[in-house]
Amino acid sequence: MNISIHNETAADIDTITQLTEAAFQHEQHSSHTEQFIVTALRRADQLTVSLVAVAGEEVVGHVAVSPVSISSGAPGWYGLGPISVWPDRQGQGIGSALMSAALERLRQLGAAGCVVLGDPGYYDRFGFEVYPGLELPGIPAQYFQAISFGGAVPTGEVKYHAAFDATE
Ligand SMILES: CC(C)(COP(=O)(O)OP(=O)(O)OC[C@H]1O[C@@H](n2cnc3c(N)ncnc32)[C@H](O)[C@@H]1OP(=O)(O)O)[C@@H](O)C(=O)NCCC(=O)NCCS
């Protein structure tokens, strides 16, 4: 399957919403609000990276990246997610292509690093690791990982944008 990755366009927005809802529908650890989060990030102009994966003419996956703040004041950190692939397209490498492209984009932007909340078994392969001392309050340490693009990984509490509280 030939997958291309490009920045979201206005024409992709409805599909991104639908595919995000569908991807998380049966996920046990989901809030089932991920589609609202993506929309709220876009409205707040916080979608630093919003990439779609396209197969043929069809949008088959999406990844969002937004700025996070760290209590130590360390600048240049971002949070990756939500990331979504249509359920019937999962396991075909689309998520991996989106992950690599999003991290590459952040490097190009001069980001210091990126955090991710989710299954460590999936994110390890992209270079994410647990860093004791860099915490997302309320989340068990093993589910919160980071990757640095050069410097040391800071310590402190990480805060995602208020858009992550969106429920509609
Ligand atoms: C997570 C997700 C984006 C991965 O996309 P994908 O296109 O299926 O991923 P890929 O095909 O590139 O990679 C598949 C590999 O990841 C593994 N994998 C997929 N989802 C996983 C998960 N939640 N935990 C651990 N491993 C996972 C697969 O077993 C497979 O492993 P293998 O390469 O060793 O066979 C996709 O499964 C999805 O949309 N899931 C529902 C939404 C979600 O949970 N998003 C992540 C939280 S923000």
The ligand as an ORCA input file, in Angstrom:
! r2SCAN-3c Opt
* xyz 0 1
  C      -2.363      3.159     17.709
  C      -2.610      3.251     16.198
  C      -2.597      4.703     15.761
  C      -1.489      2.487     15.495
  O      -1.675      2.594     14.108
  P      -1.449      1.316     13.169
  O      -1.541      1.786     11.767
  O      -2.356      0.225     13.594
  O       0.040      0.963     13.575
  P       1.159      0.253     12.696
  O       0.498     -0.654     11.704
  O       2.111      1.241     12.201
  O       1.888     -0.577     13.813
  C       1.295     -1.726     14.198
  C       2.137     -2.286     15.304
  O       1.799     -1.617     16.506
  C       1.205     -2.524     17.391
  N       0.143     -1.786     18.055
  C      -0.892     -1.151     17.508
  N      -1.631     -0.578     18.477
  C      -1.015     -0.856     19.643
  C      -1.295     -0.552     21.000
  N      -2.354      0.178     21.374
  N      -0.422     -1.010     21.924
  C       0.664     -1.740     21.575
  N       0.967     -2.046     20.315
  C       0.122     -1.621     19.363
  C       0.723     -3.646     16.544
  O       0.650     -4.841     17.274
  C       1.828     -3.722     15.495
  O       2.967     -4.357     16.022
  P       4.028     -5.097     15.083
  O       4.569     -4.070     14.134
  O       5.051     -5.593     16.054
  O       3.251     -6.155     14.402
  C      -3.944      2.596     15.774
  O      -3.930      1.240     16.169
  C      -5.171      3.274     16.359
  O      -5.758      4.159     15.740
  N      -5.620      2.820     17.535
  C      -6.794      3.362     18.179
  C      -6.525      4.735     18.728
  C      -5.361      4.727     19.710
  O      -5.292      3.893     20.616
  N      -4.429      5.689     19.547
  C      -3.258      5.767     20.395
  C      -3.484      6.521     21.647
  S      -3.295      8.298     21.396
*
